[in-house]
Amino acid sequence: MNTKNYSLDNEQLARFAKAMGHPARITILQFLASLDCCYFGDIHNELPIAKATVSQHLKELKDAGLIQGEIETPKVKYCINQANWELAKVYFNEFFNSIHLKEVCCTTVD
């Protein structure tokens, strides 16, 4: 069996893209980017979804490395992981700049 491997850069780009693939997560990232840091309750108040759902979205963003959390008993505060945020910007820029669209795309025949 022939196995094909993806580059580590493409795997990381896909992790970032997957983590950003929900409007609630985009909203969380925008909210966190506007602040130095904030607590879970502040994030929950920004979104029209249940606390458990907010927690799941935060977990996805944290697992991808886009945000980081710190426990300050009894609360957890979150912020953008600046190093990985810069890395994500580089990966997305390189990806979009590497795609050169042709003037004519596929045409359909009806």
N, C-alpha and C positions, 0 to 999 in steps of 0.2 A: 504494500500500500504506500502510495506517495503522499507524504505529509508536507503541507505548505505552512510556513511560519510567517507571521506578520512581524514587522519591525517593532522594536520596543517603543519607538516614537508613535507609531500608528496605534499600538495598544493603549498607550497613555492618552492620546488624543481621543480615542473612542471612550475611555473611562470618563474623561472630562465631559464629552458630548452627552453621554448617557446620563450622567449626573445632572446636567443642565436641561435634560429633555422633558421637563414638566413646568408648566407656568408657575406653580407654587414655588418651585426651587429657584426659578429666575427671580421671582418677587423677593424671596429670602435673600438671595445674593445682592440684589439691588438695595434692599433695606440695610443689610450688614455693611455694604460698601459705603453707605452714607453716614455710618457711625464708627467710632473707634472699636466699640464692642457693645453687646447688649445681652440681656438675659432671655431665657426661653419664653417667659411670660410676655416680654415685649414683642417677640417674634409672633407668638400666638395671637396677640391682639391685632396684628397687622393682616392676618389671614382669616378668611371666612370658612375655616375647616377645624375639625376636632383636634384636640391636643395630641392624641395618639397619632394622627396623620401628620401633624407638624413634626413630631418626634421622628417618624419614619423618613420624612424628607430631609431633616437635619442629619440623620444617620447616613443617608445616601451621599449627601454633600461632603460629610466628614470622611466617609470611606474613600471617596474619590480624591480627598486631599484638598478640596477647594475651601473648606472652612476648618476651623479648629475650635475645640471647646475646652473649657477649664472649669473644674468643679470648685465652687465657692459655697460650701455647705450653708444652707440647704439648696442653693441654686446652681445652675450651670450657665456660664456666660459663653457666648460665641463671638467669633470674629473671622474675617477673611484670612486665610492662610496666604500671606503675601508672597512668599517664595513660589508656591504652586500656582498662585494667580498669575504671576509674571510668566511662569512656564506655560500655562494654558494660553496666554496671549500669544506667546511665540509660536506654539504649535498651531493654533487656529490661523494666525497670520500666514505662516509658512504653507499651510494646507490651502487656504483660499488663494494665495498668490501663485501656487504651483498649478492651479487649474486654469487652463487657457481655453475658453469657450470658442467654438467655431461660430462663424456668422450664421450658418444655417444649421439648425438642429434636425433631428429626424422628422421626416414628413410622413403624414398618414394619408393613406388612400382610402376614401370612403366608398 
